[in-house]
Every structure is written in structure tokens, then in C-alpha cells.
């Protein structure tokens, strides 16, 4: 989900500087440090409890937020699928 805007920009032929995008993996400490920064937009996928924290942090800078809560991973299972 977080890559959708990037894919659209690249497909449209927009130049993307390497410093424009960062991926940070971590837990509470890393996320808390990231939420203290000013961002142009925040994408969050996860649960509602953390989403409230993300929204509160984003509101301090009026940062737009996209939340994907309780998302599922859709799949097609047909007669040729081995689901055992």
C-alpha cells in the first residue's frame, strides 16, 4: 500500500531522487521517533490502537494520513489449488 503512490509517480515518468523515499523497519521506539518528524504524508497499515497514535502525531503538523485498518490479503482459490 505504501508503494502505490511511488509506483504511480514512476509510471507517470516523474523523477524520484533517492533521498525522497526511505524504509525504516522497527517497533515502538523506531515508530515513535519517526512520528516526531514532520512529513508530507503518512501511510499506516495496521490496527486501530496504533492508528490513533499515528493520527494524533500527524495532527500536530496537520499531516495528511492514509490508514488501512484491518486489511486482508485477498486470494483466489480455484479447483487447481493445493490448500492442504
C-alpha positions as CSV (number, residue, x, y, z in Angstrom):
1,X,0.0,0.0,0.0
2,X,2.7,2.5,0.9
3,X,4.4,1.9,-2.5
4,X,1.2,2.7,-4.6
5,X,2.0,6.5,-4.8
6,X,5.6,5.8,-5.7
7,X,4.6,3.3,-8.4
8,X,2.2,5.9,-9.9
9,X,4.8,8.6,-9.9
10,X,7.4,6.4,-11.6
11,X,4.8,5.2,-14.2
12,X,4.0,8.8,-14.9
13,X,7.6,9.5,-15.6
14,X,8.3,11.7,-12.6
15,X,11.9,11.9,-11.4
16,X,12.4,10.4,-8.0
17,X,15.6,11.4,-6.1
18,X,17.0,8.5,-4.0
19,X,16.6,10.7,-0.9
20,X,12.8,11.0,-1.5
21,X,11.9,7.6,-0.1
22,X,13.1,5.8,3.0
23,X,12.0,2.5,4.5
24,X,12.5,2.0,8.2
25,X,11.8,-1.3,9.9
26,X,11.4,-1.4,13.6
27,X,8.9,-1.4,16.5
28,X,7.7,1.1,19.1
29,X,11.0,3.0,19.5
30,X,11.6,3.5,15.8
31,X,8.0,4.4,15.1
32,X,7.8,6.9,17.9
33,X,11.0,8.6,16.6
34,X,9.6,8.7,13.1
35,X,6.3,10.2,14.3
36,X,8.1,13.1,15.9
37,X,9.3,14.2,12.5
38,X,7.4,16.4,10.0
39,X,6.2,14.5,7.0
40,X,4.3,15.4,3.8
41,X,2.0,12.4,4.1
42,X,1.8,9.3,6.4
43,X,0.6,5.9,5.3
44,X,-0.2,3.4,8.0
45,X,-1.4,-0.2,7.8
46,X,-2.3,-2.0,10.9
47,X,-4.7,-1.9,13.9
48,X,-6.9,0.9,15.3
49,X,-5.0,1.3,18.5
50,X,-1.8,2.3,16.8
51,X,-3.7,4.3,14.1
52,X,-5.0,6.6,16.9
53,X,-1.4,7.3,17.9
54,X,-0.4,7.9,14.3
55,X,-3.3,10.3,13.7
56,X,-2.6,12.2,17.0
57,X,1.0,12.7,16.0
58,X,0.1,13.7,12.4
59,X,-2.5,16.2,13.7
60,X,0.2,18.2,15.4
61,X,1.6,19.2,12.0
62,X,-1.7,18.9,10.0
63,X,-0.1,16.0,8.1
64,X,-2.4,14.1,5.7
65,X,-2.8,10.4,6.7
66,X,-3.9,7.3,4.9
67,X,-5.0,4.5,7.2
68,X,-5.5,0.9,6.1
69,X,-7.0,-0.8,9.1
70,X,-7.8,-4.5,9.4
71,X,-6.9,-5.1,5.8
72,X,-7.0,-8.6,4.4
73,X,-4.8,-10.3,1.8
74,X,-7.3,-11.4,-0.9
75,X,-6.6,-14.6,-2.8
76,X,-8.3,-16.7,-5.4
77,X,-8.6,-20.4,-4.7
78,X,-9.7,-22.5,-7.6
79,X,-10.1,-26.2,-8.2
80,X,-6.3,-26.5,-9.2
81,X,-5.2,-25.0,-5.8
82,X,-3.4,-27.3,-3.3
83,X,-4.6,-25.9,0.0
84,X,-3.6,-28.9,2.1
